[in-house]
Amino acid sequence: MSSYTELILSPKNFNNQNIAHAVITLDSFCEVLLTGTVFNSRRAAVEGAVVRIIAIAPWGEKDLGYVITNQFGEFAIVAEKNHETTYRFDIYEPVLTS
C-alpha cells in the first residue's frame, strides 16, 4: 500500500454531537488501512478502548469486528475499499479488570 492520507478530528469537529463527518480520497487500491487514535475529554490517549468497525453500504451494514487501542490510544484495521462504502467507528470505554 503506497498511498497515505491522514485525518485528525479534534473535539471542535464534533460540535457537541456524537458523529463527525469527513471525506478522504485515496488512490485506487483494493484495500485500505483505517487507523485512528482515541482521546478522552482531557485530550489524553486512551489505552484499552474498544473500537467497533462497521461497513455501511447501500445494501446494508456489515460488522467488520473489534480492535483495542494500544498504549498510545492508536488502532488500525484493514478494510476493503469501495466507493459505495463508508465506515463507522463505535468507541467504547476500556474494560476495567480487577
Backbone as JSON Lines, residues from 0, in Angstrom:
{"i":0,"aa":"M","n":[0.85,-1.16,0.0],"ca":[0.0,0.0,0.0],"c":[0.9,1.23,0.0]}
{"i":1,"aa":"S","n":[0.9,1.99,-1.08],"ca":[1.81,3.13,-1.18],"c":[1.1,4.47,-1.01]}
{"i":2,"aa":"S","n":[-0.19,4.47,-0.81],"ca":[-0.94,5.71,-0.64],"c":[-1.19,5.95,0.85]}
{"i":3,"aa":"Y","n":[-1.15,7.21,1.26],"ca":[-1.35,7.54,2.67],"c":[-2.08,8.86,2.77]}
{"i":4,"aa":"T","n":[-3.14,8.9,3.57],"ca":[-3.87,10.12,3.85],"c":[-4.15,10.15,5.34]}
{"i":5,"aa":"E","n":[-3.99,11.3,5.96],"ca":[-4.22,11.42,7.4],"c":[-5.35,12.4,7.65]}
{"i":6,"aa":"L","n":[-6.18,12.07,8.62],"ca":[-7.29,12.94,9.01],"c":[-7.28,13.01,10.53]}
{"i":7,"aa":"I","n":[-7.22,14.21,11.07],"ca":[-7.23,14.41,12.51],"c":[-8.54,15.11,12.88]}
{"i":8,"aa":"L","n":[-9.29,14.47,13.77],"ca":[-10.55,15.05,14.25],"c":[-10.31,15.55,15.67]}
{"i":9,"aa":"S","n":[-10.52,16.82,15.87],"ca":[-10.36,17.4,17.2],"c":[-11.75,17.54,17.83]}
{"i":10,"aa":"P","n":[-11.82,17.83,19.12],"ca":[-13.13,17.99,19.76],"c":[-14.03,19.01,19.08]}
{"i":11,"aa":"K","n":[-13.45,20.05,18.46],"ca":[-14.29,21.06,17.79],"c":[-15.02,20.49,16.57]}
{"i":12,"aa":"N","n":[-14.5,19.38,15.99],"ca":[-15.17,18.76,14.85],"c":[-16.5,18.14,15.23]}
{"i":13,"aa":"F","n":[-16.68,17.84,16.51],"ca":[-17.91,17.19,16.94],"c":[-19.01,18.18,17.3]}
{"i":14,"aa":"N","n":[-18.66,19.4,17.68],"ca":[-19.64,20.44,17.97],"c":[-20.81,19.92,18.81]}
{"i":15,"aa":"N","n":[-20.48,19.29,19.95],"ca":[-21.48,18.73,20.87],"c":[-22.35,17.66,20.22]}
{"i":16,"aa":"Q","n":[-21.82,16.96,19.24],"ca":[-22.51,15.85,18.6],"c":[-21.67,14.59,18.78]}
{"i":17,"aa":"N","n":[-22.26,13.44,18.53],"ca":[-21.55,12.17,18.68],"c":[-20.89,11.72,17.39]}
{"i":18,"aa":"I","n":[-21.22,12.36,16.26],"ca":[-20.73,11.92,14.96],"c":[-20.06,13.08,14.24]}
{"i":19,"aa":"A","n":[-18.9,12.82,13.67],"ca":[-18.22,13.81,12.83],"c":[-18.1,13.21,11.44]}
{"i":20,"aa":"H","n":[-18.32,14.01,10.42],"ca":[-18.25,13.56,9.03],"c":[-17.01,14.12,8.37]}
{"i":21,"aa":"A","n":[-16.35,13.28,7.57],"ca":[-15.16,13.71,6.85],"c":[-15.05,12.91,5.56]}
{"i":22,"aa":"V","n":[-14.37,13.47,4.59],"ca":[-14.16,12.8,3.31],"c":[-12.67,12.58,3.11]}
{"i":23,"aa":"I","n":[-12.3,11.35,2.78],"ca":[-10.91,11.02,2.49],"c":[-10.85,10.44,1.09]}
{"i":24,"aa":"T","n":[-9.92,10.92,0.28],"ca":[-9.73,10.39,-1.07],"c":[-8.38,9.71,-1.16]}
{"i":25,"aa":"L","n":[-8.38,8.47,-1.64],"ca":[-7.15,7.7,-1.77],"c":[-6.98,7.22,-3.2]}
{"i":26,"aa":"D","n":[-5.76,6.81,-3.53],"ca":[-5.51,6.21,-4.83],"c":[-6.29,4.9,-4.95]}
{"i":27,"aa":"S","n":[-6.32,4.36,-6.14],"ca":[-7.1,3.16,-6.41],"c":[-6.38,1.89,-5.94]}
{"i":28,"aa":"F","n":[-6.76,1.38,-4.77],"ca":[-6.27,0.13,-4.23],"c":[-7.47,-0.69,-3.78]}
{"i":29,"aa":"C","n":[-7.31,-1.99,-3.65],"ca":[-8.4,-2.86,-3.22],"c":[-8.66,-2.78,-1.73]}
{"i":30,"aa":"E","n":[-7.61,-2.46,-0.95],"ca":[-7.73,-2.41,0.49],"c":[-7.15,-1.11,1.02]}
{"i":31,"aa":"V","n":[-7.65,-0.7,2.17],"ca":[-7.14,0.49,2.83],"c":[-6.87,0.14,4.29]}
{"i":32,"aa":"L","n":[-5.94,0.82,4.88],"ca":[-5.66,0.69,6.3],"c":[-6.34,1.84,7.0]}
{"i":33,"aa":"L","n":[-7.34,1.52,7.81],"ca":[-8.06,2.53,8.58],"c":[-7.4,2.61,9.95]}
{"i":34,"aa":"T","n":[-6.92,3.78,10.3],"ca":[-6.25,3.97,11.59],"c":[-6.87,5.14,12.32]}
{"i":35,"aa":"G","n":[-6.67,5.18,13.61],"ca":[-7.17,6.29,14.39],"c":[-6.55,6.3,15.76]}
{"i":36,"aa":"T","n":[-6.82,7.34,16.51],"ca":[-6.36,7.48,17.88],"c":[-7.54,7.94,18.72]}
{"i":37,"aa":"V","n":[-7.72,7.32,19.86],"ca":[-8.83,7.67,20.76],"c":[-8.27,8.51,21.89]}
{"i":38,"aa":"F","n":[-8.91,9.66,22.12],"ca":[-8.53,10.56,23.2],"c":[-9.71,10.76,24.13]}
{"i":39,"aa":"N","n":[-9.44,11.04,25.4],"ca":[-10.51,11.37,26.34],"c":[-10.77,12.87,26.3]}
{"i":40,"aa":"S","n":[-11.67,13.34,27.15],"ca":[-12.02,14.76,27.15],"c":[-10.87,15.67,27.56]}
{"i":41,"aa":"R","n":[-9.86,15.11,28.22],"ca":[-8.68,15.89,28.61],"c":[-7.59,15.81,27.55]}
{"i":42,"aa":"R","n":[-7.93,15.23,26.4],"ca":[-7.02,15.07,25.26],"c":[-5.85,14.14,25.55]}
{"i":43,"aa":"A","n":[-6.06,13.22,26.46],"ca":[-5.06,12.19,26.75],"c":[-5.44,10.93,25.99]}
{"i":44,"aa":"A","n":[-4.45,10.23,25.44],"ca":[-4.71,8.99,24.71],"c":[-5.33,7.95,25.64]}
{"i":45,"aa":"V","n":[-6.27,7.16,25.11],"ca":[-6.96,6.16,25.91],"c":[-6.49,4.76,25.5]}
{"i":46,"aa":"E","n":[-5.8,4.11,26.41],"ca":[-5.35,2.73,26.19],"c":[-6.48,1.77,26.54]}
{"i":47,"aa":"G","n":[-6.68,0.75,25.72],"ca":[-7.66,-0.29,26.02],"c":[-9.08,0.03,25.6]}
{"i":48,"aa":"A","n":[-9.3,1.14,24.9],"ca":[-10.65,1.43,24.39],"c":[-11.0,0.4,23.32]}
{"i":49,"aa":"V","n":[-12.25,0.04,23.24],"ca":[-12.71,-0.94,22.25],"c":[-13.33,-0.16,21.09]}
{"i":50,"aa":"V","n":[-12.86,-0.45,19.88],"ca":[-13.36,0.23,18.68],"c":[-14.04,-0.81,17.8]}
{"i":51,"aa":"R","n":[-15.32,-0.61,17.53],"ca":[-16.08,-1.5,16.64],"c":[-16.13,-0.83,15.27]}
{"i":52,"aa":"I","n":[-15.81,-1.6,14.22],"ca":[-15.79,-1.06,12.87],"c":[-16.94,-1.68,12.08]}
{"i":53,"aa":"I","n":[-17.75,-0.82,11.47],"ca":[-18.9,-1.26,10.7],"c":[-18.83,-0.65,9.31]}
{"i":54,"aa":"A","n":[-18.94,-1.49,8.28],"ca":[-19.0,-1.02,6.89],"c":[-20.46,-0.76,6.56]}
{"i":55,"aa":"I","n":[-20.72,0.43,6.01],"ca":[-22.09,0.81,5.66],"c":[-22.16,1.02,4.16]}
{"i":56,"aa":"A","n":[-22.98,0.21,3.49],"ca":[-23.15,0.27,2.04],"c":[-24.64,0.4,1.73]}
{"i":57,"aa":"P","n":[-24.99,0.75,0.49],"ca":[-26.4,0.89,0.14],"c":[-27.22,-0.38,0.4]}
{"i":58,"aa":"W","n":[-26.58,-1.54,0.38],"ca":[-27.31,-2.79,0.57],"c":[-27.33,-3.25,2.02]}
{"i":59,"aa":"G","n":[-26.74,-2.49,2.91],"ca":[-26.81,-2.82,4.33],"c":[-25.5,-2.58,5.06]}
{"i":60,"aa":"E","n":[-25.49,-3.0,6.32],"ca":[-24.32,-2.84,7.17],"c":[-23.64,-4.19,7.4]}
{"i":61,"aa":"K","n":[-22.32,-4.15,7.57],"ca":[-21.56,-5.36,7.85],"c":[-20.59,-5.06,8.99]}
{"i":62,"aa":"D","n":[-20.67,-5.85,10.03],"ca":[-19.78,-5.69,11.18],"c":[-18.42,-6.28,10.81]}
{"i":63,"aa":"L","n":[-17.37,-5.45,10.8],"ca":[-16.04,-5.91,10.44],"c":[-15.25,-6.41,11.63]}
{"i":64,"aa":"G","n":[-15.69,-6.09,12.82],"ca":[-15.03,-6.59,14.01],"c":[-14.66,-5.5,14.99]}
{"i":65,"aa":"Y","n":[-13.87,-5.9,15.97],"ca":[-13.45,-5.03,17.05],"c":[-11.93,-4.99,17.13]}
{"i":66,"aa":"V","n":[-11.4,-3.85,17.53],"ca":[-9.98,-3.73,17.84],"c":[-9.87,-2.99,19.17]}
{"i":67,"aa":"I","n":[-8.73,-3.14,19.81],"ca":[-8.48,-2.47,21.08],"c":[-7.31,-1.52,20.9]}
{"i":68,"aa":"T","n":[-7.43,-0.32,21.45],"ca":[-6.36,0.67,21.3],"c":[-5.13,0.26,22.09]}
{"i":69,"aa":"N","n":[-3.97,0.64,21.56],"ca":[-2.7,0.34,22.24],"c":[-2.43,1.39,23.32]}
{"i":70,"aa":"Q","n":[-1.23,1.36,23.89],"ca":[-0.89,2.28,24.99],"c":[-0.89,3.74,24.57]}
{"i":71,"aa":"F","n":[-0.85,4.0,23.26],"ca":[-0.89,5.37,22.75],"c":[-2.29,5.75,22.25]}
{"i":72,"aa":"G","n":[-3.28,4.9,22.49],"ca":[-4.65,5.15,22.05],"c":[-4.88,4.87,20.59]}
{"i":73,"aa":"E","n":[-3.92,4.22,19.92],"ca":[-3.99,4.0,18.47],"c":[-4.64,2.66,18.14]}
{"i":74,"aa":"F","n":[-5.31,2.62,16.99],"ca":[-5.87,1.37,16.48],"c":[-5.74,1.36,14.97]}
{"i":75,"aa":"A","n":[-5.86,0.16,14.38],"ca":[-5.79,0.02,12.92],"c":[-6.54,-1.23,12.49]}
{"i":76,"aa":"I","n":[-7.1,-1.18,11.29],"ca":[-7.77,-2.33,10.7],"c":[-7.7,-2.18,9.18]}
{"i":77,"aa":"V","n":[-7.52,-3.3,8.48],"ca":[-7.53,-3.29,7.02],"c":[-8.96,-3.56,6.57]}
{"i":78,"aa":"A","n":[-9.43,-2.76,5.62],"ca":[-10.79,-2.9,5.11],"c":[-10.8,-2.81,3.59]}
{"i":79,"aa":"E","n":[-11.82,-3.38,3.0],"ca":[-11.98,-3.31,1.55],"c":[-12.36,-1.9,1.14]}
{"i":80,"aa":"K","n":[-11.71,-1.42,0.09],"ca":[-12.03,-0.09,-0.42],"c":[-13.15,-0.22,-1.46]}
{"i":81,"aa":"N","n":[-14.16,0.57,-1.27],"ca":[-15.3,0.57,-2.18],"c":[-15.92,1.96,-2.13]}
{"i":82,"aa":"H","n":[-16.1,2.58,-3.29],"ca":[-16.62,3.97,-3.3],"c":[-18.05,4.07,-2.79]}
{"i":83,"aa":"E","n":[-18.74,2.95,-2.65],"ca":[-20.11,2.98,-2.13],"c":[-20.18,2.67,-0.63]}
{"i":84,"aa":"T","n":[-19.03,2.43,-0.03],"ca":[-18.99,2.02,1.38],"c":[-18.38,3.12,2.24]}
{"i":85,"aa":"T","n":[-19.02,3.39,3.36],"ca":[-18.46,4.26,4.38],"c":[-18.23,3.41,5.62]}
{"i":86,"aa":"Y","n":[-17.45,3.9,6.55],"ca":[-17.12,3.13,7.73],"c":[-17.51,3.92,8.97]}
{"i":87,"aa":"R","n":[-18.1,3.2,9.92],"ca":[-18.48,3.81,11.19],"c":[-17.65,3.18,12.29]}
{"i":88,"aa":"F","n":[-17.15,4.0,13.2],"ca":[-16.39,3.54,14.35],"c":[-17.21,3.81,15.6]}
{"i":89,"aa":"D","n":[-17.59,2.75,16.31],"ca":[-18.24,2.89,17.61],"c":[-17.15,2.68,18.65]}
{"i":90,"aa":"I","n":[-16.97,3.63,19.55],"ca":[-15.88,3.57,20.52],"c":[-16.45,3.4,21.92]}
{"i":91,"aa":"Y","n":[-15.92,2.41,22.63],"ca":[-16.38,2.08,23.97],"c":[-15.25,2.29,24.96]}
{"i":92,"aa":"E","n":[-15.6,2.65,26.18],"ca":[-14.61,2.84,27.23],"c":[-13.84,1.56,27.47]}
{"i":93,"aa":"P","n":[-12.62,1.68,27.97],"ca":[-11.83,0.47,28.27],"c":[-12.54,-0.41,29.27]}
{"i":94,"aa":"V","n":[-12.35,-1.71,29.12],"ca":[-12.9,-2.67,30.07],"c":[-11.95,-2.71,31.27]}
{"i":95,"aa":"L","n":[-12.49,-2.48,32.43],"ca":[-11.66,-2.48,33.65],"c":[-11.65,-3.87,34.25]}
{"i":96,"aa":"T","n":[-10.49,-4.32,34.63],"ca":[-10.37,-5.61,35.3],"c":[-9.82,-5.39,36.7]}
{"i":97,"aa":"S","n":[-10.22,-6.25,37.61],"ca":[-9.74,-6.09,39.0],"c":[-8.7,-7.11,39.34]}
